[in-house]
């Protein structure tokens, strides 16, 4: 009798229906249309003023004109050390015919009010910043006088003009003038101006208070243990910092599970207490539908946009409740920060009284073809490197779920919604991210290894910066050939000779020995199928049992070449699972998503895995010979040979190459 297949559970069916409903309510609009709808329903004028202490005004925006209440300087003062005189008494003075002036019996230091009038034929000693005494109309420098010691007098050898070396009261700031105008952003100079007028506080535009909520059953607050399938809530911290950068005041409310009652209460509380609400995440169990449903009943005008033709950023939801914006950002960090900067940051800046941020761009060549999805404007994060014919924009290769993608990129380029790809060699405008930074001294593209971080750290100690871009061994060789990097770390064996890396040498390239690392069979400790076996025996056992699941490596990596050589054409279960790093292989095995894989010994130790050695591999560098004499390249080579660096590499379980 044929058995019937198991029927899907009610929970699974509910999740499928929820996902279907979510797709149905998404009305995907262009970014321009989304911005038009959103800005048409929100107030973008600066908020009202609040008084803050002067020392808290940095980067704030002045809410009202400031009228100077006093003169600065508040009195006529000397600009040099010397003597206060009457200019008429100095007429005709020269080295050959000096004029003698009697000294008055006082010295005017800073903060001392003069009491003796300067009469004709007299002078009073005065320090820089001292109050000009009554009767004086000029100051002569002490260097242009000579003291007559037998009588209290000076001989003046140079004539003075009226007003010489005097700053008059109000010459810097005049009482009653407009000192700073509304809308001025405070820097150290503006704070100094108000301090010079004796102002201890100032009225500034109130910063918009923006509530920050994260949602998702998988979210864990940083600092707490991470359970299986859990992820730390990075969006909350990222968005709070971004709100501060944009001129707002973040109000972090924490992470909430995908529970309708709790999430709705949190949203309503946030709307009451803040000027705007930013929610991120919540895609599990149809939470996108959940958030949409909650927002739709919070008030009018309600949801304006739910779905924007952007990549990343399609699930963006823009709403206004009463007069307060409520924005639901995508959960993936890069998607969240992209859409935040595109739609939320300009609103915060406007309400804080700040001018719109002017985008800075740089022209660059795209070295590789970038595929794109038709119908959606796509943003691609790039790293900028210097090529032989100008700047090169190299895609970072990290998806929207990567926490580091936005922070490690130099900028991004956009691909038109009507284009299916950006062809290699295309010239593109890159929108720069953050403050302008100088180009790195050294660019390293190829395979990554934890010991490479040691060498780059030693390079930094020598005062040189380096950018490392992990594109795999073959990707590094290709980038080196195109002149996009200085060094390419590689670990590829020549199947014909069994020798590592030297077969990759081409014209203009030099070989730089790196270190040896042991590759091996990794498995969970205590797995009786592998414990106590050799690597060969473990491999045979794995291939003989169809229930044993492997985790592979990506094509083009040195480890993949080794794996395919071991398998000799076999395709065991899990062969198609091809992560791009040793860490990903180890994580898959440690988390029971696979039973075995091939990784290096240091990574196996980090993840607490069993390790059966297979063979050592050489991790070396290819160098563009034409760049060998660059100071950064020479510093890298010196760091690689340095005994301290070699000891650190050895401590990681690697064996540095011989001198």
C-alpha positions as CSV (number, residue, x, y, z in Angstrom):
1,X,0.0,0.0,0.0
2,X,1.4,3.4,-1.0
3,X,1.7,5.8,1.9
4,X,0.4,9.3,1.6
5,X,2.9,12.1,1.9
6,X,2.9,14.1,5.1
7,X,0.5,17.0,5.0
8,X,1.9,20.4,5.8
9,X,1.3,21.6,9.3
10,X,-1.1,24.5,10.0
11,X,1.8,26.7,11.0
12,X,3.5,26.2,7.7
13,X,0.3,26.8,5.7
14,X,-0.3,30.0,7.7
15,X,3.3,31.2,7.0
16,X,2.8,30.5,3.3
17,X,-0.5,32.4,3.2
18,X,1.1,35.3,5.1
19,X,3.9,35.5,2.6
20,X,1.4,35.5,-0.2
21,X,-0.6,38.3,1.4
22,X,2.6,40.3,1.9
23,X,3.4,40.1,-1.9
24,X,-0.1,41.2,-2.7
25,X,-0.2,44.4,-0.7
26,X,3.2,45.6,-1.9
27,X,2.6,48.3,-4.5
28,X,6.1,48.9,-5.7
29,X,6.8,52.5,-6.8
30,X,9.9,54.3,-8.0
31,X,12.2,56.0,-5.5
32,X,11.1,59.4,-6.9
33,X,7.4,58.6,-6.5
34,X,8.0,57.3,-2.9
35,X,9.9,60.5,-2.1
36,X,7.2,62.7,-3.6
37,X,4.4,61.0,-1.6
38,X,6.4,61.1,1.7
39,X,7.5,64.7,1.5
40,X,4.1,65.8,0.5
41,X,2.7,64.7,3.8
42,X,5.4,65.8,6.3
43,X,6.5,69.1,7.8
44,X,10.2,69.7,6.9
45,X,10.5,73.1,8.6
46,X,13.0,73.4,11.5
47,X,11.6,72.6,15.0
48,X,11.3,75.3,17.7
49,X,14.1,76.6,19.7
50,X,15.5,75.4,23.1
51,X,18.2,77.1,25.3
52,X,21.3,75.1,25.9
53,X,24.6,75.9,27.6
54,X,27.2,77.3,25.2
55,X,29.4,74.3,25.7
56,X,26.6,72.1,24.4
57,X,26.0,74.1,21.3
58,X,28.6,72.5,19.0
59,X,27.1,71.3,15.7
60,X,23.7,72.7,16.7
61,X,21.8,75.3,14.6
62,X,21.0,78.8,15.9
63,X,17.3,79.3,16.3
64,X,17.3,83.1,16.4
65,X,19.6,86.0,15.5
66,X,22.2,86.8,18.2
67,X,22.7,90.6,18.9
68,X,26.0,91.5,20.5
69,X,25.3,92.8,24.0
70,X,28.8,94.3,24.5
71,X,31.8,95.6,22.5
72,X,34.7,93.3,21.8
73,X,37.2,94.3,22.8
74,X,35.4,96.2,25.6
75,X,38.1,98.9,25.8
76,X,41.0,100.3,23.7
77,X,43.9,97.9,24.2
78,X,47.5,97.5,23.3
79,X,48.5,95.0,20.6
80,X,52.2,94.8,21.6
81,X,54.4,95.1,24.6
82,X,55.8,98.7,24.7
83,X,54.8,102.1,25.9
84,X,51.6,104.1,25.6
85,X,52.4,107.6,24.2
86,X,51.0,110.7,22.6
87,X,51.9,110.3,18.8
88,X,52.6,114.0,18.6
89,X,55.4,113.7,21.1
90,X,57.2,111.2,18.8
91,X,57.4,113.3,15.7
92,X,60.8,113.5,14.2
93,X,62.3,110.6,16.3
94,X,65.1,108.7,14.6
95,X,68.3,106.8,15.5
96,X,70.3,110.0,15.0
97,X,67.8,112.2,16.9
98,X,65.9,110.2,19.5
99,X,63.2,111.8,21.6
100,X,63.2,111.4,25.4
101,X,60.0,110.7,27.2
102,X,59.6,110.6,31.0
103,X,58.2,107.3,32.4
104,X,55.1,107.4,34.5
105,X,55.1,105.5,37.7
106,X,52.9,102.6,36.7
107,X,53.0,99.5,34.5
108,X,49.7,98.6,32.8
109,X,49.4,94.8,32.8
110,X,46.5,92.8,31.5
111,X,43.5,93.1,33.8
112,X,44.9,96.3,35.4
113,X,43.0,99.6,35.1
114,X,45.3,102.6,34.5
115,X,45.2,105.5,36.9
116,X,47.8,107.9,35.6
117,X,47.1,110.1,32.6
118,X,49.7,110.2,29.8
119,X,50.6,113.8,29.5
120,X,52.7,115.5,26.9
121,X,56.3,114.3,27.2
122,X,55.5,111.2,29.1
123,X,55.0,107.5,28.4
124,X,53.6,104.6,30.4
125,X,54.8,101.0,30.2
126,X,52.1,98.7,28.9
127,X,51.7,94.9,28.2
128,X,49.9,93.4,25.2
129,X,46.2,93.5,25.9
130,X,46.6,96.3,28.5
131,X,44.0,99.2,28.7
132,X,45.2,102.3,26.8
133,X,45.4,105.0,29.5
134,X,43.9,108.4,29.3
135,X,45.8,110.8,27.1
136,X,47.6,108.2,25.0
137,X,46.7,107.6,21.3
138,X,49.5,105.2,20.2
139,X,51.8,102.4,21.4
140,X,55.4,102.1,20.5
141,X,57.1,98.7,20.6
142,X,59.7,98.1,23.3
143,X,62.2,97.1,20.6
144,X,62.2,100.7,19.2
145,X,63.1,102.3,22.6
146,X,66.1,102.4,24.9
147,X,65.8,102.7,28.7
148,X,67.6,105.7,30.3
149,X,68.7,104.1,33.6
150,X,69.8,107.2,35.5
151,X,66.3,108.7,35.2
152,X,63.0,107.0,34.7
153,X,62.8,107.8,31.0
154,X,63.0,106.1,27.5
155,X,64.6,107.3,24.3
156,X,62.3,106.7,21.3
157,X,64.1,106.2,18.0
158,X,61.1,105.8,15.7
159,X,58.1,108.1,15.2
160,X,54.5,106.7,15.9
161,X,51.3,107.6,14.2
162,X,48.0,108.0,16.0
163,X,46.2,104.6,16.5
164,X,49.5,102.6,16.1
165,X,49.3,99.1,17.8
166,X,45.9,99.9,19.3
167,X,42.7,97.8,19.0
168,X,39.8,100.1,19.7
169,X,36.7,99.2,21.7
170,X,34.2,97.5,19.4
171,X,36.6,97.0,16.5
172,X,36.1,93.3,16.6
173,X,32.4,93.1,17.7
174,X,30.3,96.2,18.1
175,X,27.5,96.3,20.6
176,X,24.1,96.1,18.9
177,X,25.4,94.4,15.7
178,X,24.0,91.0,14.5
179,X,26.7,88.7,15.7
180,X,25.2,85.4,14.2
181,X,22.1,84.8,12.1
182,X,19.5,82.2,12.6
183,X,20.3,79.0,10.8
184,X,24.1,79.2,11.5
185,X,25.6,75.9,12.5
186,X,27.8,76.1,15.5
187,X,31.5,75.3,15.2
188,X,34.3,76.2,17.6
189,X,34.6,79.7,16.0
190,X,31.0,80.6,16.6
191,X,31.2,79.4,20.2
192,X,34.2,81.6,20.6
193,X,32.4,84.6,19.3
194,X,29.5,84.2,21.8
195,X,32.0,83.5,24.7
196,X,33.7,86.8,23.8
197,X,30.5,88.6,24.3
198,X,29.9,86.9,27.7
199,X,27.0,84.7,26.6
200,X,26.7,81.5,28.6
201,X,23.8,80.0,26.8
202,X,22.1,80.2,23.4
203,X,18.8,79.3,21.7
204,X,19.2,76.5,19.2
205,X,16.9,74.5,17.0
206,X,15.5,71.5,18.9
207,X,16.9,68.2,17.7
208,X,14.1,65.9,16.4
209,X,13.6,63.0,18.8
210,X,13.5,59.8,16.8
211,X,12.4,56.5,18.3
212,X,14.4,53.4,17.2
213,X,12.8,50.0,17.4
214,X,14.0,46.7,16.0
215,X,11.8,43.7,15.6
216,X,12.3,40.0,15.0
217,X,12.2,36.8,17.1
218,X,15.8,36.2,16.2
219,X,17.2,39.4,17.7
220,X,19.4,39.4,20.8
221,X,20.6,42.5,22.6
222,X,24.4,42.9,22.3
223,X,26.2,41.5,25.4
224,X,23.8,38.6,25.9
225,X,24.6,35.0,24.9
226,X,23.7,34.1,21.3
227,X,21.2,31.2,21.1
228,X,20.9,28.9,18.1
229,X,19.4,30.8,15.1
230,X,19.8,34.1,17.0
231,X,21.5,37.2,15.7
232,X,22.6,40.3,17.5
233,X,20.6,43.5,17.0
234,X,23.1,45.6,15.1
235,X,20.4,47.8,13.4
236,X,19.4,49.4,16.6
237,X,23.0,50.7,17.2
238,X,23.6,51.5,13.6
239,X,20.4,53.6,13.2
240,X,20.8,55.4,16.6
241,X,24.3,56.5,15.5
242,X,23.1,57.5,12.1
243,X,20.3,59.6,13.6
244,X,22.9,61.4,15.7
245,X,25.1,62.0,12.6
246,X,22.1,63.4,10.8
247,X,21.4,65.9,13.6
248,X,18.7,64.1,15.5
249,X,18.4,62.7,19.0
250,X,17.9,58.9,19.0
251,X,15.6,57.3,21.5
252,X,16.5,53.6,21.5
253,X,13.6,51.5,22.6
254,X,15.3,48.1,22.0
255,X,14.3,45.0,20.1
256,X,10.8,43.4,20.2
257,X,9.7,40.0,19.2
258,X,7.2,39.5,16.3
259,X,4.2,39.8,18.6
260,X,1.4,42.0,17.5
261,X,0.3,43.4,20.9
262,X,3.7,44.2,22.2
263,X,4.9,45.7,18.9
264,X,1.7,47.9,18.5
265,X,2.1,49.2,22.1
266,X,5.7,50.0,21.5
267,X,4.8,51.9,18.3
268,X,2.1,53.9,20.0
269,X,4.3,54.8,22.9
270,X,7.1,55.9,20.5
271,X,4.7,58.1,18.5
272,X,3.5,59.8,21.7
273,X,7.0,60.6,23.0
274,X,9.0,61.3,19.8
275,X,8.9,63.4,16.6
276,X,9.4,60.4,14.4
277,X,9.6,56.6,14.6
278,X,12.0,54.3,12.8
279,X,11.4,50.6,12.9
280,X,13.7,48.0,11.3
281,X,13.5,44.3,10.7
282,X,10.7,41.8,11.3
283,X,10.6,39.5,8.3
284,X,10.2,36.2,10.1
285,X,6.8,34.6,10.3
286,X,5.3,37.2,7.9
287,X,6.2,40.0,10.2
288,X,6.3,42.4,7.2
289,X,2.6,41.8,7.0
290,X,2.4,42.2,10.8
291,X,4.1,45.6,10.8
292,X,2.0,46.8,7.8
293,X,-1.2,45.7,9.6
294,X,-0.2,47.5,12.8
295,X,0.8,50.7,11.0
296,X,-2.4,50.7,9.0
297,X,-4.5,51.2,12.1
298,X,-2.4,53.7,14.0
299,X,-3.9,56.7,12.4
300,X,-4.2,58.9,9.3
301,X,-3.0,59.5,6.7
302,X,-1.3,56.2,7.3
303,X,0.8,54.2,4.9
304,X,1.9,56.2,1.9
305,X,4.4,53.7,0.3
306,X,5.0,50.1,0.9
307,X,7.5,48.8,-1.6
308,X,10.1,50.8,-3.5
309,X,11.9,49.8,-6.7
310,X,15.3,49.8,-5.1
311,X,17.9,47.2,-4.5
312,X,18.6,46.9,-1.7
313,X,15.6,48.4,0.0
314,X,12.4,47.1,-1.7
315,X,10.4,46.3,1.5
316,X,10.6,50.0,2.7
317,X,7.4,51.3,4.2
318,X,6.7,55.0,4.6
319,X,3.8,56.2,6.7
320,X,2.7,59.4,8.5
321,X,0.6,59.1,11.7
322,X,-1.0,62.5,12.4
323,X,1.9,64.7,11.7
324,X,4.6,62.2,12.7
325,X,6.6,60.2,10.2
326,X,6.8,56.4,10.8
327,X,9.3,54.5,8.7
328,X,9.7,50.7,8.6
329,X,13.1,49.9,7.2
330,X,14.2,46.6,5.8
331,X,15.8,44.2,8.3
332,X,19.2,43.6,6.6
333,X,21.7,46.1,7.8
334,X,22.9,47.4,4.4
335,X,19.3,47.7,3.2
336,X,18.4,49.5,6.4
337,X,21.2,52.1,6.2
338,X,20.7,52.7,2.5
339,X,17.1,53.5,2.8
340,X,17.7,55.4,6.0
341,X,20.1,57.8,4.3
342,X,17.9,58.1,1.2
343,X,14.6,58.9,3.0
344,X,15.0,59.5,6.8
345,X,18.3,61.4,7.1
346,X,17.1,64.3,4.9
347,X,14.0,64.7,7.0
348,X,16.0,64.7,10.3
349,X,18.5,67.3,8.9
350,X,15.6,69.5,7.8
351,X,13.8,69.4,11.1
352,X,17.1,70.0,12.9
353,X,17.6,73.1,10.8
354,X,20.6,71.7,8.9
355,X,21.2,72.3,5.2
356,X,20.7,69.4,2.8
357,X,23.8,67.2,2.6
358,X,25.6,67.6,-0.7
359,X,26.7,64.3,-2.2
360,X,30.3,64.0,-3.1
361,X,31.1,61.9,-6.2
362,X,34.2,60.6,-7.9
363,X,34.5,59.1,-11.4
364,X,35.8,55.6,-11.5
365,X,36.1,52.6,-13.9
366,X,34.2,49.4,-13.1
367,X,36.6,46.5,-13.7
368,X,34.1,43.6,-13.8
369,X,30.6,43.0,-15.1
370,X,27.9,43.6,-12.5
371,X,24.5,41.9,-13.1
372,X,21.4,43.8,-12.1
373,X,17.7,43.1,-11.8
374,X,15.5,44.8,-14.3
375,X,12.9,47.2,-13.0
376,X,14.8,48.2,-9.8
377,X,17.4,50.9,-9.3
378,X,20.3,49.0,-7.8
379,X,23.0,50.4,-5.5
380,X,26.3,48.6,-5.5
381,X,28.8,49.2,-2.7
382,X,32.4,49.6,-4.0
383,X,35.9,50.0,-2.8
384,X,38.0,52.6,-4.6
385,X,41.6,51.7,-5.6
386,X,44.0,53.6,-7.8
387,X,44.6,52.1,-11.2
388,X,47.2,52.9,-13.9
389,X,44.5,55.0,-15.7
390,X,42.5,56.5,-12.8
391,X,40.3,55.3,-10.0
392,X,38.8,51.8,-10.1
393,X,35.5,51.0,-8.3
394,X,35.6,47.3,-7.2
395,X,32.3,45.8,-5.9
396,X,32.7,44.7,-2.3
397,X,30.7,41.5,-3.0
398,X,28.9,41.6,0.3
399,X,25.2,41.3,0.3
400,X,22.6,43.5,2.1
401,X,22.7,41.3,5.1
402,X,26.4,42.1,5.8
403,X,26.9,44.3,8.8
404,X,30.3,45.5,7.6
405,X,29.4,46.1,4.0
406,X,28.4,49.8,4.4
407,X,31.2,50.7,6.8
408,X,34.0,49.1,4.7
409,X,32.9,50.6,1.4
410,X,34.2,53.9,0.0
411,X,31.0,54.6,-1.8
412,X,28.3,53.2,-4.1
413,X,27.2,53.4,-7.7
414,X,23.7,53.0,-9.1
415,X,22.5,50.9,-11.9
416,X,19.5,52.2,-13.9
417,X,16.3,50.2,-13.5
418,X,16.2,49.6,-17.3
419,X,19.7,48.0,-17.3
420,X,20.3,44.3,-16.8
421,X,24.0,44.8,-16.0
422,X,26.8,47.3,-15.8
423,X,29.5,46.1,-18.3
424,X,33.1,45.8,-17.4
425,X,35.1,48.9,-18.3
426,X,32.1,51.2,-17.7
427,X,32.9,54.7,-16.3
428,X,30.6,55.4,-13.4
429,X,30.0,58.1,-10.9
430,X,30.6,56.8,-7.3
431,X,28.8,58.6,-4.5
432,X,31.3,58.7,-1.7
433,X,30.4,57.6,1.9
434,X,31.5,59.5,5.0
435,X,34.4,61.8,5.3
436,X,36.9,62.0,2.4
437,X,39.7,59.6,3.0
438,X,43.0,59.3,1.3
439,X,43.6,56.3,-0.9
440,X,45.3,53.4,0.8
441,X,49.1,53.1,0.5
442,X,48.7,49.4,-0.5
443,X,46.0,47.4,-2.1
444,X,45.9,43.6,-1.5
445,X,43.3,41.5,-3.5
446,X,43.0,37.8,-3.4
447,X,42.5,35.0,-0.9
448,X,42.1,36.1,2.7
449,X,43.8,34.5,5.8
450,X,43.8,35.4,9.4
451,X,47.6,35.7,9.4
452,X,47.3,38.3,6.7
453,X,45.7,40.5,9.3
454,X,48.9,40.2,11.3
455,X,51.0,41.5,8.5
456,X,48.6,44.3,7.7
457,X,48.7,45.3,11.4
458,X,52.5,45.3,11.3
459,X,52.3,47.5,8.2
460,X,50.0,49.9,10.1
461,X,52.6,50.1,12.9
462,X,55.1,51.3,10.2
463,X,52.7,54.1,9.3
464,X,51.2,52.6,6.1
465,X,47.5,51.9,5.4
466,X,46.4,48.9,3.4
467,X,43.1,47.8,1.8
468,X,42.4,44.1,1.6
469,X,39.7,42.8,-0.7
470,X,38.8,39.1,-0.6
471,X,38.1,37.9,-4.1
472,X,39.7,34.5,-4.0
473,X,43.0,33.4,-5.4
474,X,42.0,33.5,-9.1
475,X,40.2,36.8,-8.6
476,X,43.4,38.3,-7.1
477,X,45.5,37.0,-10.0
478,X,43.1,38.6,-12.5
479,X,43.0,41.9,-10.5
480,X,46.8,41.9,-10.4
481,X,47.0,41.5,-14.2
482,X,44.6,44.5,-14.6
483,X,46.7,46.7,-12.4
484,X,44.1,47.0,-9.7
485,X,46.2,45.9,-6.8
486,X,49.8,45.7,-5.6
487,X,49.8,42.2,-4.2
488,X,47.7,39.1,-4.7
489,X,47.7,36.5,-1.9
490,X,47.2,33.0,-3.5
491,X,47.1,29.3,-2.5
492,X,46.5,27.3,-5.7
493,X,48.2,24.0,-6.5
494,X,49.4,23.1,-9.9
495,X,47.6,19.7,-10.6
496,X,50.4,18.7,-13.0
497,X,53.3,19.3,-10.6
498,X,51.8,19.5,-7.1
499,X,53.6,22.8,-6.6
500,X,51.7,25.7,-5.1
501,X,51.3,29.1,-6.7
502,X,54.4,29.4,-8.9
503,X,52.5,28.3,-11.9
504,X,50.5,31.5,-11.6
505,X,53.5,33.8,-12.3
506,X,53.2,35.8,-15.5
507,X,55.1,38.6,-17.2
508,X,55.9,41.4,-14.8
509,X,55.0,39.4,-11.7
510,X,57.2,38.3,-8.8
511,X,56.8,35.6,-6.2
512,X,56.9,36.4,-2.5
513,X,56.9,33.4,-0.1
514,X,54.3,33.7,2.7
515,X,53.5,30.8,5.1
516,X,52.3,27.2,5.2
517,X,49.0,26.2,6.7
518,X,47.6,22.8,7.2
519,X,44.3,21.8,5.5
520,X,42.3,19.1,7.0
521,X,39.0,17.2,7.4
522,X,36.8,19.0,10.0
523,X,34.0,17.3,11.9
524,X,32.1,17.6,15.2
525,X,34.1,16.1,18.2
526,X,32.5,12.9,19.3
527,X,31.2,12.0,15.9
528,X,31.8,8.2,16.0
529,X,31.8,8.1,12.2
530,X,35.1,10.0,12.1
531,X,36.7,9.9,15.6
532,X,40.0,8.1,15.6
533,X,40.2,7.7,11.8
534,X,42.8,9.1,9.4
535,X,41.7,11.7,6.9
536,X,41.6,9.1,4.1
537,X,39.5,6.7,6.2
538,X,37.2,9.4,7.2
539,X,36.6,10.5,3.6
540,X,35.8,6.9,2.6
541,X,33.4,6.6,5.5
542,X,31.7,9.9,4.5
543,X,31.4,8.9,0.9
544,X,30.0,5.5,1.8
545,X,27.1,6.9,3.9
546,X,24.5,8.9,2.0
547,X,23.3,10.4,5.2
548,X,26.6,12.1,5.8
549,X,26.4,15.7,4.5
550,X,29.4,17.7,3.3
551,X,30.0,21.4,3.0
552,X,32.1,22.4,0.0
553,X,34.1,25.5,-1.0
554,X,33.5,28.0,-3.8
555,X,34.9,27.3,-7.3
556,X,38.2,29.1,-7.9
557,X,39.5,28.7,-4.3
558,X,42.6,26.7,-3.5
559,X,40.6,24.6,-1.0
560,X,38.1,23.7,-3.7
561,X,40.9,22.5,-6.0
562,X,42.0,20.3,-3.1
563,X,38.5,19.0,-2.4
564,X,37.9,18.1,-6.0
565,X,41.2,16.3,-6.1
566,X,40.2,14.2,-3.0
567,X,36.7,13.4,-4.3
568,X,38.0,12.3,-7.7
569,X,34.7,13.1,-9.5
570,X,32.4,12.0,-6.6
571,X,29.5,14.3,-5.8
572,X,28.4,13.6,-2.3
573,X,25.4,15.1,-0.6
574,X,26.1,18.8,0.1
575,X,28.6,19.2,-2.7
576,X,26.5,22.1,-4.1
577,X,26.8,24.0,-0.8
578,X,29.8,26.3,-1.6
579,X,30.5,29.0,1.0
580,X,33.5,31.3,0.4
581,X,35.6,30.9,3.5
582,X,37.1,28.5,6.0
583,X,35.0,30.1,8.7
584,X,31.8,29.4,6.9
585,X,32.7,25.8,6.4
586,X,33.5,25.4,10.1
587,X,30.3,27.2,11.2
588,X,28.2,24.8,9.0
589,X,29.8,21.8,10.6
590,X,29.7,23.2,14.2
591,X,26.0,24.1,13.8
592,X,25.1,20.7,12.5
593,X,24.1,22.0,9.1
594,X,26.8,19.7,7.6
595,X,28.9,16.8,9.0
596,X,32.2,17.4,7.4
597,X,34.3,19.8,5.2
598,X,37.8,20.9,4.5
599,X,39.3,23.9,6.4
600,X,42.6,25.0,7.9
601,X,43.7,23.9,11.4
602,X,43.5,27.4,13.1
603,X,39.8,27.8,12.1
604,X,39.0,24.3,13.3
605,X,40.4,25.2,16.7
606,X,38.4,28.4,16.8
607,X,35.2,26.5,16.3
608,X,36.0,23.6,18.6
609,X,36.0,21.0,15.8
610,X,37.8,17.8,15.3
611,X,40.6,18.0,12.8
612,X,42.3,15.3,10.6
613,X,45.3,16.6,8.6
614,X,45.2,16.1,4.9
615,X,48.0,18.1,3.4
616,X,49.9,21.4,3.9
617,X,49.3,24.2,1.5
618,X,51.4,27.3,0.7
619,X,49.9,30.7,1.1
620,X,52.1,33.1,-0.9
621,X,51.9,36.5,-2.6
622,X,52.3,37.6,-6.2
623,X,53.7,41.1,-6.6
624,X,53.6,43.5,-9.5
625,X,57.3,43.9,-10.1
626,X,56.9,47.5,-11.3
627,X,55.5,48.5,-7.9
628,X,58.2,46.8,-5.8
629,X,60.1,50.1,-5.0
630,X,57.0,51.8,-3.6
631,X,57.5,52.6,0.1
632,X,54.4,50.8,1.1
633,X,55.4,47.6,-0.8
634,X,58.9,47.7,0.7
635,X,57.3,48.2,4.2
636,X,55.0,45.1,3.6
637,X,58.0,43.0,2.5
638,X,59.9,44.1,5.6
639,X,57.0,43.3,7.9
640,X,56.7,39.9,6.3
641,X,60.3,39.2,7.2
642,X,60.2,40.8,10.6
643,X,60.8,38.3,13.4
644,X,58.0,39.6,15.6
645,X,55.6,39.3,12.7
646,X,56.8,35.7,12.0
647,X,56.3,34.8,15.7
648,X,52.7,36.1,15.6
649,X,52.0,34.2,12.4
650,X,53.4,31.0,14.0
651,X,51.2,31.6,17.1
652,X,48.2,31.3,14.8
653,X,49.2,27.8,13.8
654,X,50.9,28.8,10.5
655,X,54.5,28.0,9.5
656,X,56.2,31.1,8.0
657,X,58.3,30.5,4.9
658,X,62.1,30.2,5.4
659,X,64.2,33.3,4.8
